[in-house]
Amino acid sequence: MKRYRMTVADYKYMLESQGGHCIFCSATREPCGRPLAVDHDKTTGKIRGILCHRHNSALGTLGDNEIGLKQALNYVRGCL
């Protein structure tokens, strides 16, 4: 949170505003007990939300942009 200049209160507010869990799944903490990750735009630094490690990593792996997400979606649609 220091990296993003967030206070604990900011983090809690953001997490509560998204239902108390990762935006993509029902995780409220990491399996190891650690808090969920602060996700941010790698270009602008703007905070987007609170995610579990799995989904935060997935966005990064897909290039953290619409092109990567669309390519993954097209791939999955083509395999169904």
PyMOL Python script that loads the backbone (N, CA, C, O; Angstrom):
from pymol import cmd

cmd.read_pdbstr("""\
ATOM      1  N   MET A   1       0.814  -1.189   0.000  1.00  0.00           N
ATOM      2  CA  MET A   1       0.000   0.000   0.000  1.00  0.00           C
ATOM      3  C   MET A   1       0.861   1.258   0.000  1.00  0.00           C
ATOM      4  O   MET A   1       0.441   2.298  -0.509  1.00  0.00           O
ATOM      5  N   LYS A   2       2.043   1.172   0.558  1.00  0.00           N
ATOM      6  CA  LYS A   2       2.933   2.341   0.570  1.00  0.00           C
ATOM      7  C   LYS A   2       3.261   2.777  -0.853  1.00  0.00           C
ATOM      8  O   LYS A   2       3.329   3.970  -1.150  1.00  0.00           O
ATOM      9  N   ARG A   3       3.463   1.801  -1.722  1.00  0.00           N
ATOM     10  CA  ARG A   3       3.817   2.088  -3.108  1.00  0.00           C
ATOM     11  C   ARG A   3       2.748   2.932  -3.797  1.00  0.00           C
ATOM     12  O   ARG A   3       3.060   3.762  -4.652  1.00  0.00           O
ATOM     13  N   TYR A   4       1.494   2.719  -3.424  1.00  0.00           N
ATOM     14  CA  TYR A   4       0.379   3.411  -4.071  1.00  0.00           C
ATOM     15  C   TYR A   4      -0.155   4.569  -3.230  1.00  0.00           C
ATOM     16  O   TYR A   4      -1.186   5.157  -3.558  1.00  0.00           O
ATOM     17  N   ARG A   5       0.554   4.895  -2.141  1.00  0.00           N
ATOM     18  CA  ARG A   5       0.157   5.978  -1.235  1.00  0.00           C
ATOM     19  C   ARG A   5      -1.268   5.780  -0.720  1.00  0.00           C
ATOM     20  O   ARG A   5      -2.060   6.721  -0.656  1.00  0.00           O
ATOM     21  N   MET A   6      -1.573   4.541  -0.358  1.00  0.00           N
ATOM     22  CA  MET A   6      -2.879   4.217   0.215  1.00  0.00           C
ATOM     23  C   MET A   6      -2.740   4.044   1.711  1.00  0.00           C
ATOM     24  O   MET A   6      -1.750   3.500   2.199  1.00  0.00           O
ATOM     25  N   THR A   7      -3.737   4.511   2.430  1.00  0.00           N
ATOM     26  CA  THR A   7      -3.774   4.239   3.857  1.00  0.00           C
ATOM     27  C   THR A   7      -4.526   2.935   4.065  1.00  0.00           C
ATOM     28  O   THR A   7      -5.166   2.432   3.142  1.00  0.00           O
ATOM     29  N   VAL A   8      -4.454   2.395   5.250  1.00  0.00           N
ATOM     30  CA  VAL A   8      -5.222   1.193   5.580  1.00  0.00           C
ATOM     31  C   VAL A   8      -6.704   1.488   5.405  1.00  0.00           C
ATOM     32  O   VAL A   8      -7.454   0.641   4.919  1.00  0.00           O
ATOM     33  N   ALA A   9      -7.129   2.681   5.798  1.00  0.00           N
ATOM     34  CA  ALA A   9      -8.535   3.071   5.644  1.00  0.00           C
ATOM     35  C   ALA A   9      -8.933   3.102   4.167  1.00  0.00           C
ATOM     36  O   ALA A   9     -10.031   2.665   3.823  1.00  0.00           O
ATOM     37  N   ASP A  10      -8.059   3.612   3.283  1.00  0.00           N
ATOM     38  CA  ASP A  10      -8.321   3.625   1.835  1.00  0.00           C
ATOM     39  C   ASP A  10      -8.510   2.202   1.320  1.00  0.00           C
ATOM     40  O   ASP A  10      -9.449   1.917   0.578  1.00  0.00           O
ATOM     41  N   TYR A  11      -7.603   1.315   1.726  1.00  0.00           N
ATOM     42  CA  TYR A  11      -7.653  -0.085   1.301  1.00  0.00           C
ATOM     43  C   TYR A  11      -8.966  -0.724   1.753  1.00  0.00           C
ATOM     44  O   TYR A  11      -9.653  -1.370   0.962  1.00  0.00           O
ATOM     45  N   LYS A  12      -9.307  -0.541   3.026  1.00  0.00           N
ATOM     46  CA  LYS A  12     -10.539  -1.130   3.560  1.00  0.00           C
ATOM     47  C   LYS A  12     -11.769  -0.584   2.849  1.00  0.00           C
ATOM     48  O   LYS A  12     -12.697  -1.331   2.537  1.00  0.00           O
ATOM     49  N   TYR A  13     -11.772   0.721   2.596  1.00  0.00           N
ATOM     50  CA  TYR A  13     -12.905   1.333   1.901  1.00  0.00           C
ATOM     51  C   TYR A  13     -13.058   0.743   0.500  1.00  0.00           C
ATOM     52  O   TYR A  13     -14.163   0.387   0.092  1.00  0.00           O
ATOM     53  N   MET A  14     -11.950   0.639  -0.234  1.00  0.00           N
ATOM     54  CA  MET A  14     -12.003   0.094  -1.591  1.00  0.00           C
ATOM     55  C   MET A  14     -12.473  -1.354  -1.571  1.00  0.00           C
ATOM     56  O   MET A  14     -13.305  -1.751  -2.386  1.00  0.00           O
ATOM     57  N   LEU A  15     -11.942  -2.140  -0.642  1.00  0.00           N
ATOM     58  CA  LEU A  15     -12.330  -3.545  -0.541  1.00  0.00           C
ATOM     59  C   LEU A  15     -13.815  -3.661  -0.199  1.00  0.00           C
ATOM     60  O   LEU A  15     -14.526  -4.471  -0.794  1.00  0.00           O
ATOM     61  N   GLU A  16     -14.278  -2.869   0.741  1.00  0.00           N
ATOM     62  CA  GLU A  16     -15.697  -2.900   1.114  1.00  0.00           C
ATOM     63  C   GLU A  16     -16.581  -2.466  -0.054  1.00  0.00           C
ATOM     64  O   GLU A  16     -17.659  -3.024  -0.257  1.00  0.00           O
ATOM     65  N   SER A  17     -16.127  -1.471  -0.822  1.00  0.00           N
ATOM     66  CA  SER A  17     -16.928  -0.969  -1.945  1.00  0.00           C
ATOM     67  C   SER A  17     -17.082  -2.003  -3.061  1.00  0.00           C
ATOM     68  O   SER A  17     -17.986  -1.889  -3.889  1.00  0.00           O
ATOM     69  N   GLN A  18     -16.207  -3.008  -3.087  1.00  0.00           N
ATOM     70  CA  GLN A  18     -16.337  -4.075  -4.079  1.00  0.00           C
ATOM     71  C   GLN A  18     -16.835  -5.363  -3.436  1.00  0.00           C
ATOM     72  O   GLN A  18     -16.613  -6.449  -3.972  1.00  0.00           O
ATOM     73  N   GLY A  19     -17.502  -5.252  -2.299  1.00  0.00           N
ATOM     74  CA  GLY A  19     -18.149  -6.405  -1.676  1.00  0.00           C
ATOM     75  C   GLY A  19     -17.281  -7.180  -0.711  1.00  0.00           C
ATOM     76  O   GLY A  19     -17.708  -8.219  -0.207  1.00  0.00           O
ATOM     77  N   GLY A  20     -16.068  -6.706  -0.434  1.00  0.00           N
ATOM     78  CA  GLY A  20     -15.191  -7.375   0.524  1.00  0.00           C
ATOM     79  C   GLY A  20     -14.383  -8.522  -0.054  1.00  0.00           C
ATOM     80  O   GLY A  20     -13.799  -9.312   0.688  1.00  0.00           O
ATOM     81  N   HIS A  21     -14.346  -8.617  -1.385  1.00  0.00           N
ATOM     82  CA  HIS A  21     -13.611  -9.726  -2.026  1.00  0.00           C
ATOM     83  C   HIS A  21     -12.984  -9.270  -3.339  1.00  0.00           C
ATOM     84  O   HIS A  21     -13.231  -8.162  -3.816  1.00  0.00           O
ATOM     85  N   CYS A  22     -12.173 -10.146  -3.907  1.00  0.00           N
ATOM     86  CA  CYS A  22     -11.571  -9.914  -5.225  1.00  0.00           C
ATOM     87  C   CYS A  22     -12.690  -9.581  -6.215  1.00  0.00           C
ATOM     88  O   CYS A  22     -13.762 -10.183  -6.163  1.00  0.00           O
ATOM     89  N   ILE A  23     -12.449  -8.642  -7.099  1.00  0.00           N
ATOM     90  CA  ILE A  23     -13.449  -8.252  -8.087  1.00  0.00           C
ATOM     91  C   ILE A  23     -13.867  -9.437  -8.958  1.00  0.00           C
ATOM     92  O   ILE A  23     -15.014  -9.501  -9.402  1.00  0.00           O
ATOM     93  N   PHE A  24     -12.952 -10.371  -9.204  1.00  0.00           N
ATOM     94  CA  PHE A  24     -13.226 -11.486 -10.102  1.00  0.00           C
ATOM     95  C   PHE A  24     -13.743 -12.749  -9.416  1.00  0.00           C
ATOM     96  O   PHE A  24     -14.388 -13.576 -10.059  1.00  0.00           O
ATOM     97  N   CYS A  25     -13.476 -12.906  -8.157  1.00  0.00           N
ATOM     98  CA  CYS A  25     -13.885 -14.135  -7.469  1.00  0.00           C
ATOM     99  C   CYS A  25     -14.303 -13.819  -6.030  1.00  0.00           C
ATOM    100  O   CYS A  25     -14.369 -12.655  -5.635  1.00  0.00           O
ATOM    101  N   SER A  26     -14.576 -14.837  -5.276  1.00  0.00           N
ATOM    102  CA  SER A  26     -15.070 -14.633  -3.909  1.00  0.00           C
ATOM    103  C   SER A  26     -13.966 -14.597  -2.858  1.00  0.00           C
ATOM    104  O   SER A  26     -14.260 -14.568  -1.663  1.00  0.00           O
ATOM    105  N   ALA A  27     -12.708 -14.599  -3.277  1.00  0.00           N
ATOM    106  CA  ALA A  27     -11.599 -14.591  -2.310  1.00  0.00           C
ATOM    107  C   ALA A  27     -11.625 -13.312  -1.473  1.00  0.00           C
ATOM    108  O   ALA A  27     -11.740 -12.207  -2.003  1.00  0.00           O
ATOM    109  N   THR A  28     -11.518 -13.487  -0.165  1.00  0.00           N
ATOM    110  CA  THR A  28     -11.462 -12.340   0.739  1.00  0.00           C
ATOM    111  C   THR A  28     -10.056 -12.147   1.306  1.00  0.00           C
ATOM    112  O   THR A  28      -9.729 -11.079   1.824  1.00  0.00           O
ATOM    113  N   ARG A  29      -9.230 -13.184   1.204  1.00  0.00           N
ATOM    114  CA  ARG A  29      -7.818 -13.160   1.610  1.00  0.00           C
ATOM    115  C   ARG A  29      -7.101 -14.180   0.733  1.00  0.00           C
ATOM    116  O   ARG A  29      -7.733 -15.011   0.081  1.00  0.00           O
ATOM    117  N   GLU A  30      -5.793 -14.105   0.727  1.00  0.00           N
ATOM    118  CA  GLU A  30      -5.008 -15.126   0.027  1.00  0.00           C
ATOM    119  C   GLU A  30      -5.044 -16.410   0.846  1.00  0.00           C
ATOM    120  O   GLU A  30      -5.258 -16.353   2.057  1.00  0.00           O
ATOM    121  N   PRO A  31      -4.839 -17.573   0.213  1.00  0.00           N
ATOM    122  CA  PRO A  31      -4.828 -18.832   0.967  1.00  0.00           C
ATOM    123  C   PRO A  31      -3.843 -18.830   2.138  1.00  0.00           C
ATOM    124  O   PRO A  31      -4.076 -19.497   3.146  1.00  0.00           O
ATOM    125  N   CYS A  32      -2.754 -18.088   2.007  1.00  0.00           N
ATOM    126  CA  CYS A  32      -1.757 -18.011   3.085  1.00  0.00           C
ATOM    127  C   CYS A  32      -2.190 -17.059   4.195  1.00  0.00           C
ATOM    128  O   CYS A  32      -1.512 -16.953   5.216  1.00  0.00           O
ATOM    129  N   GLY A  33      -3.321 -16.360   4.005  1.00  0.00           N
ATOM    130  CA  GLY A  33      -3.811 -15.438   5.009  1.00  0.00           C
ATOM    131  C   GLY A  33      -3.468 -13.978   4.743  1.00  0.00           C
ATOM    132  O   GLY A  33      -3.966 -13.086   5.429  1.00  0.00           O
ATOM    133  N   ARG A  34      -2.622 -13.735   3.751  1.00  0.00           N
ATOM    134  CA  ARG A  34      -2.244 -12.349   3.426  1.00  0.00           C
ATOM    135  C   ARG A  34      -3.434 -11.606   2.812  1.00  0.00           C
ATOM    136  O   ARG A  34      -4.324 -12.225   2.229  1.00  0.00           O
ATOM    137  N   PRO A  35      -3.443 -10.274   2.948  1.00  0.00           N
ATOM    138  CA  PRO A  35      -4.512  -9.487   2.322  1.00  0.00           C
ATOM    139  C   PRO A  35      -4.442  -9.573   0.797  1.00  0.00           C
ATOM    140  O   PRO A  35      -3.412  -9.952   0.240  1.00  0.00           O
ATOM    141  N   LEU A  36      -5.518  -9.228   0.140  1.00  0.00           N
ATOM    142  CA  LEU A  36      -5.552  -9.201  -1.316  1.00  0.00           C
ATOM    143  C   LEU A  36      -4.674  -8.073  -1.844  1.00  0.00           C
ATOM    144  O   LEU A  36      -4.325  -7.147  -1.113  1.00  0.00           O
ATOM    145  N   ALA A  37      -4.326  -8.163  -3.118  1.00  0.00           N
ATOM    146  CA  ALA A  37      -3.393  -7.225  -3.747  1.00  0.00           C
ATOM    147  C   ALA A  37      -4.085  -5.972  -4.262  1.00  0.00           C
ATOM    148  O   ALA A  37      -5.255  -6.005  -4.643  1.00  0.00           O
ATOM    149  N   VAL A  38      -3.351  -4.873  -4.267  1.00  0.00           N
ATOM    150  CA  VAL A  38      -3.811  -3.632  -4.885  1.00  0.00           C
ATOM    151  C   VAL A  38      -3.429  -3.705  -6.358  1.00  0.00           C
ATOM    152  O   VAL A  38      -2.247  -3.787  -6.691  1.00  0.00           O
ATOM    153  N   ASP A  39      -4.427  -3.674  -7.241  1.00  0.00           N
ATOM    154  CA  ASP A  39      -4.169  -3.711  -8.679  1.00  0.00           C
ATOM    155  C   ASP A  39      -4.096  -2.284  -9.208  1.00  0.00           C
ATOM    156  O   ASP A  39      -4.865  -1.417  -8.793  1.00  0.00           O
ATOM    157  N   HIS A  40      -3.167  -2.051 -10.125  1.00  0.00           N
ATOM    158  CA  HIS A  40      -3.014  -0.717 -10.698  1.00  0.00           C
ATOM    159  C   HIS A  40      -2.648  -0.794 -12.166  1.00  0.00           C
ATOM    160  O   HIS A  40      -2.112  -1.799 -12.633  1.00  0.00           O
ATOM    161  N   ASP A  41      -2.939   0.271 -12.886  1.00  0.00           N
ATOM    162  CA  ASP A  41      -2.559   0.402 -14.276  1.00  0.00           C
ATOM    163  C   ASP A  41      -1.053   0.609 -14.319  1.00  0.00           C
ATOM    164  O   ASP A  41      -0.542   1.545 -13.705  1.00  0.00           O
ATOM    165  N   LYS A  42      -0.340  -0.247 -15.032  1.00  0.00           N
ATOM    166  CA  LYS A  42       1.129  -0.184 -15.051  1.00  0.00           C
ATOM    167  C   LYS A  42       1.653   1.044 -15.786  1.00  0.00           C
ATOM    168  O   LYS A  42       2.804   1.434 -15.588  1.00  0.00           O
ATOM    169  N   THR A  43       0.825   1.661 -16.632  1.00  0.00           N
ATOM    170  CA  THR A  43       1.247   2.850 -17.363  1.00  0.00           C
ATOM    171  C   THR A  43       0.995   4.123 -16.566  1.00  0.00           C
ATOM    172  O   THR A  43       1.880   4.969 -16.440  1.00  0.00           O
ATOM    173  N   THR A  44      -0.213   4.257 -16.027  1.00  0.00           N
ATOM    174  CA  THR A  44      -0.584   5.494 -15.334  1.00  0.00           C
ATOM    175  C   THR A  44      -0.343   5.436 -13.829  1.00  0.00           C
ATOM    176  O   THR A  44      -0.223   6.473 -13.176  1.00  0.00           O
ATOM    177  N   GLY A  45      -0.272   4.224 -13.277  1.00  0.00           N
ATOM    178  CA  GLY A  45      -0.130   4.065 -11.835  1.00  0.00           C
ATOM    179  C   GLY A  45      -1.442   4.171 -11.090  1.00  0.00           C
ATOM    180  O   GLY A  45      -1.477   4.023  -9.868  1.00  0.00           O
ATOM    181  N   LYS A  46      -2.537   4.429 -11.822  1.00  0.00           N
ATOM    182  CA  LYS A  46      -3.854   4.581 -11.197  1.00  0.00           C
ATOM    183  C   LYS A  46      -4.329   3.250 -10.609  1.00  0.00           C
ATOM    184  O   LYS A  46      -4.252   2.206 -11.256  1.00  0.00           O
ATOM    185  N   ILE A  47      -4.816   3.310  -9.380  1.00  0.00           N
ATOM    186  CA  ILE A  47      -5.336   2.120  -8.709  1.00  0.00           C
ATOM    187  C   ILE A  47      -6.692   1.761  -9.312  1.00  0.00           C
ATOM    188  O   ILE A  47      -7.567   2.614  -9.461  1.00  0.00           O
ATOM    189  N   ARG A  48      -6.852   0.456  -9.663  1.00  0.00           N
ATOM    190  CA  ARG A  48      -8.103   0.009 -10.275  1.00  0.00           C
ATOM    191  C   ARG A  48      -8.984  -0.755  -9.309  1.00  0.00           C
ATOM    192  O   ARG A  48     -10.210  -0.688  -9.400  1.00  0.00           O
ATOM    193  N   GLY A  49      -8.376  -1.478  -8.390  1.00  0.00           N
ATOM    194  CA  GLY A  49      -9.177  -2.283  -7.478  1.00  0.00           C
ATOM    195  C   GLY A  49      -8.319  -3.208  -6.644  1.00  0.00           C
ATOM    196  O   GLY A  49      -7.091  -3.130  -6.663  1.00  0.00           O
ATOM    197  N   ILE A  50      -8.983  -4.083  -5.914  1.00  0.00           N
ATOM    198  CA  ILE A  50      -8.324  -5.058  -5.056  1.00  0.00           C
ATOM    199  C   ILE A  50      -8.588  -6.442  -5.646  1.00  0.00           C
ATOM    200  O   ILE A  50      -9.738  -6.817  -5.879  1.00  0.00           O
ATOM    201  N   LEU A  51      -7.522  -7.194  -5.882  1.00  0.00           N
ATOM    202  CA  LEU A  51      -7.636  -8.505  -6.519  1.00  0.00           C
ATOM    203  C   LEU A  51      -6.859  -9.555  -5.736  1.00  0.00           C
ATOM    204  O   LEU A  51      -5.929  -9.234  -4.996  1.00  0.00           O
ATOM    205  N   CYS A  52      -7.253 -10.815  -5.909  1.00  0.00           N
ATOM    206  CA  CYS A  52      -6.441 -11.910  -5.377  1.00  0.00           C
ATOM    207  C   CYS A  52      -5.181 -12.018  -6.237  1.00  0.00           C
ATOM    208  O   CYS A  52      -5.144 -11.509  -7.357  1.00  0.00           O
ATOM    209  N   HIS A  53      -4.176 -12.666  -5.724  1.00  0.00           N
ATOM    210  CA  HIS A  53      -2.901 -12.800  -6.443  1.00  0.00           C
ATOM    211  C   HIS A  53      -3.102 -13.474  -7.798  1.00  0.00           C
ATOM    212  O   HIS A  53      -2.502 -13.071  -8.794  1.00  0.00           O
ATOM    213  N   ARG A  54      -3.941 -14.490  -7.827  1.00  0.00           N
ATOM    214  CA  ARG A  54      -4.161 -15.244  -9.070  1.00  0.00           C
ATOM    215  C   ARG A  54      -4.688 -14.328 -10.177  1.00  0.00           C
ATOM    216  O   ARG A  54      -4.177 -14.354 -11.297  1.00  0.00           O
ATOM    217  N   HIS A  55      -5.696 -13.529  -9.874  1.00  0.00           N
ATOM    218  CA  HIS A  55      -6.276 -12.668 -10.903  1.00  0.00           C
ATOM    219  C   HIS A  55      -5.396 -11.454 -11.207  1.00  0.00           C
ATOM    220  O   HIS A  55      -5.351 -11.000 -12.350  1.00  0.00           O
ATOM    221  N   ASN A  56      -4.709 -10.931 -10.218  1.00  0.00           N
ATOM    222  CA  ASN A  56      -3.773  -9.834 -10.452  1.00  0.00           C
ATOM    223  C   ASN A  56      -2.644 -10.306 -11.370  1.00  0.00           C
ATOM    224  O   ASN A  56      -2.243  -9.589 -12.287  1.00  0.00           O
ATOM    225  N   SER A  57      -2.140 -11.497 -11.123  1.00  0.00           N
ATOM    226  CA  SER A  57      -1.075 -12.062 -11.964  1.00  0.00           C
ATOM    227  C   SER A  57      -1.580 -12.358 -13.374  1.00  0.00           C
ATOM    228  O   SER A  57      -0.860 -12.158 -14.352  1.00  0.00           O
ATOM    229  N   ALA A  58      -2.810 -12.830 -13.472  1.00  0.00           N
ATOM    230  CA  ALA A  58      -3.386 -13.141 -14.788  1.00  0.00           C
ATOM    231  C   ALA A  58      -3.443 -11.893 -15.659  1.00  0.00           C
ATOM    232  O   ALA A  58      -3.096 -11.943 -16.839  1.00  0.00           O
ATOM    233  N   LEU A  59      -3.875 -10.783 -15.091  1.00  0.00           N
ATOM    234  CA  LEU A  59      -3.918  -9.535 -15.865  1.00  0.00           C
ATOM    235  C   LEU A  59      -2.525  -9.162 -16.355  1.00  0.00           C
ATOM    236  O   LEU A  59      -2.352  -8.787 -17.514  1.00  0.00           O
ATOM    237  N   GLY A  60      -1.550  -9.263 -15.491  1.00  0.00           N
ATOM    238  CA  GLY A  60      -0.176  -8.947 -15.879  1.00  0.00           C
ATOM    239  C   GLY A  60       0.348  -9.883 -16.946  1.00  0.00           C
ATOM    240  O   GLY A  60       1.021  -9.452 -17.882  1.00  0.00           O
ATOM    241  N   THR A  61       0.044 -11.149 -16.809  1.00  0.00           N
ATOM    242  CA  THR A  61       0.492 -12.148 -17.780  1.00  0.00           C
ATOM    243  C   THR A  61      -0.117 -11.899 -19.159  1.00  0.00           C
ATOM    244  O   THR A  61       0.516 -12.159 -20.182  1.00  0.00           O
ATOM    245  N   LEU A  62      -1.354 -11.391 -19.176  1.00  0.00           N
ATOM    246  CA  LEU A  62      -2.031 -11.110 -20.445  1.00  0.00           C
ATOM    247  C   LEU A  62      -1.665  -9.733 -21.002  1.00  0.00           C
ATOM    248  O   LEU A  62      -2.290  -9.262 -21.951  1.00  0.00           O
ATOM    249  N   GLY A  63      -0.668  -9.098 -20.422  1.00  0.00           N
ATOM    250  CA  GLY A  63      -0.176  -7.830 -20.939  1.00  0.00           C
ATOM    251  C   GLY A  63      -0.812  -6.622 -20.291  1.00  0.00           C
ATOM    252  O   GLY A  63      -0.467  -5.489 -20.626  1.00  0.00           O
ATOM    253  N   ASP A  64      -1.738  -6.842 -19.366  1.00  0.00           N
ATOM    254  CA  ASP A  64      -2.370  -5.744 -18.637  1.00  0.00           C
ATOM    255  C   ASP A  64      -3.032  -4.749 -19.578  1.00  0.00           C
ATOM    256  O   ASP A  64      -3.024  -3.540 -19.345  1.00  0.00           O
ATOM    257  N   ASN A  65      -3.619  -5.302 -20.673  1.00  0.00           N
ATOM    258  CA  ASN A  65      -4.296  -4.422 -21.625  1.00  0.00           C
ATOM    259  C   ASN A  65      -5.434  -5.168 -22.331  1.00  0.00           C
ATOM    260  O   ASN A  65      -5.545  -6.391 -22.240  1.00  0.00           O
ATOM    261  N   GLU A  66      -6.270  -4.409 -23.030  1.00  0.00           N
ATOM    262  CA  GLU A  66      -7.430  -4.991 -23.706  1.00  0.00           C
ATOM    263  C   GLU A  66      -7.033  -5.977 -24.799  1.00  0.00           C
ATOM    264  O   GLU A  66      -7.723  -6.973 -25.015  1.00  0.00           O
ATOM    265  N   ILE A  67      -5.950  -5.714 -25.475  1.00  0.00           N
ATOM    266  CA  ILE A  67      -5.528  -6.602 -26.567  1.00  0.00           C
ATOM    267  C   ILE A  67      -5.276  -8.010 -26.031  1.00  0.00           C
ATOM    268  O   ILE A  67      -5.776  -8.989 -26.584  1.00  0.00           O
ATOM    269  N   GLY A  68      -4.502  -8.105 -24.953  1.00  0.00           N
ATOM    270  CA  GLY A  68      -4.215  -9.408 -24.371  1.00  0.00           C
ATOM    271  C   GLY A  68      -5.468 -10.101 -23.869  1.00  0.00           C
ATOM    272  O   GLY A  68      -5.621 -11.312 -24.034  1.00  0.00           O
ATOM    273  N   LEU A  69      -6.360  -9.344 -23.258  1.00  0.00           N
ATOM    274  CA  LEU A  69      -7.609  -9.919 -22.760  1.00  0.00           C
ATOM    275  C   LEU A  69      -8.487 -10.399 -23.907  1.00  0.00           C
ATOM    276  O   LEU A  69      -9.078 -11.476 -23.826  1.00  0.00           O
ATOM    277  N   LYS A  70      -8.576  -9.614 -24.972  1.00  0.00           N
ATOM    278  CA  LYS A  70      -9.381 -10.010 -26.131  1.00  0.00           C
ATOM    279  C   LYS A  70      -8.806 -11.242 -26.806  1.00  0.00           C
ATOM    280  O   LYS A  70      -9.553 -12.123 -27.233  1.00  0.00           O
ATOM    281  N   GLN A  71      -7.486 -11.313 -26.906  1.00  0.00           N
ATOM    282  CA  GLN A  71      -6.855 -12.486 -27.508  1.00  0.00           C
ATOM    283  C   GLN A  71      -7.171 -13.732 -26.681  1.00  0.00           C
ATOM    284  O   GLN A  71      -7.464 -14.791 -27.236  1.00  0.00           O
ATOM    285  N   ALA A  72      -7.110 -13.605 -25.362  1.00  0.00           N
ATOM    286  CA  ALA A  72      -7.426 -14.746 -24.496  1.00  0.00           C
ATOM    287  C   ALA A  72      -8.892 -15.134 -24.636  1.00  0.00           C
ATOM    288  O   ALA A  72      -9.219 -16.319 -24.693  1.00  0.00           O
ATOM    289  N   LEU A  73      -9.777 -14.140 -24.692  1.00  0.00           N
ATOM    290  CA  LEU A  73     -11.205 -14.418 -24.847  1.00  0.00           C
ATOM    291  C   LEU A  73     -11.490 -15.100 -26.185  1.00  0.00           C
ATOM    292  O   LEU A  73     -12.253 -16.065 -26.238  1.00  0.00           O
ATOM    293  N   ASN A  74     -10.889 -14.612 -27.252  1.00  0.00           N
ATOM    294  CA  ASN A  74     -11.068 -15.234 -28.568  1.00  0.00           C
ATOM    295  C   ASN A  74     -10.562 -16.662 -28.575  1.00  0.00           C
ATOM    296  O   ASN A  74     -11.179 -17.544 -29.172  1.00  0.00           O
ATOM    297  N   TYR A  75      -9.450 -16.888 -27.918  1.00  0.00           N
ATOM    298  CA  TYR A  75      -8.886 -18.249 -27.810  1.00  0.00           C
ATOM    299  C   TYR A  75      -9.868 -19.177 -27.103  1.00  0.00           C
ATOM    300  O   TYR A  75     -10.160 -20.269 -27.588  1.00  0.00           O
ATOM    301  N   VAL A  76     -10.370 -18.738 -25.963  1.00  0.00           N
ATOM    302  CA  VAL A  76     -11.290 -19.569 -25.180  1.00  0.00           C
ATOM    303  C   VAL A  76     -12.573 -19.810 -25.964  1.00  0.00           C
ATOM    304  O   VAL A  76     -13.077 -20.932 -25.991  1.00  0.00           O
ATOM    305  N   ARG A  77     -13.101 -18.783 -26.596  1.00  0.00           N
ATOM    306  CA  ARG A  77     -14.335 -18.942 -27.405  1.00  0.00           C
ATOM    307  C   ARG A  77     -14.120 -19.939 -28.539  1.00  0.00           C
ATOM    308  O   ARG A  77     -15.012 -20.725 -28.857  1.00  0.00           O
ATOM    309  N   GLY A  78     -12.950 -19.906 -29.142  1.00  0.00           N
ATOM    310  CA  GLY A  78     -12.657 -20.813 -30.261  1.00  0.00           C
ATOM    311  C   GLY A  78     -12.484 -22.261 -29.824  1.00  0.00           C
ATOM    312  O   GLY A  78     -12.604 -23.174 -30.641  1.00  0.00           O
ATOM    313  N   CYS A  79     -12.205 -22.475 -28.549  1.00  0.00           N
ATOM    314  CA  CYS A  79     -11.995 -23.837 -28.052  1.00  0.00           C
ATOM    315  C   CYS A  79     -13.268 -24.464 -27.493  1.00  0.00           C
ATOM    316  O   CYS A  79     -13.276 -25.642 -27.137  1.00  0.00           O
ATOM    317  N   LEU A  80     -14.337 -23.686 -27.414  1.00  0.00           N
ATOM    318  CA  LEU A  80     -15.585 -24.222 -26.844  1.00  0.00           C
ATOM    319  C   LEU A  80     -16.406 -24.962 -27.858  1.00  0.00           C
ATOM    320  O   LEU A  80     -17.480 -25.469 -27.532  1.00  0.00           O
TER     321      LEU A  80
END
""", "prot")
cmd.dss("prot")
cmd.show_as("cartoon", "prot")
cmd.util.cbc("prot")
cmd.orient("prot")
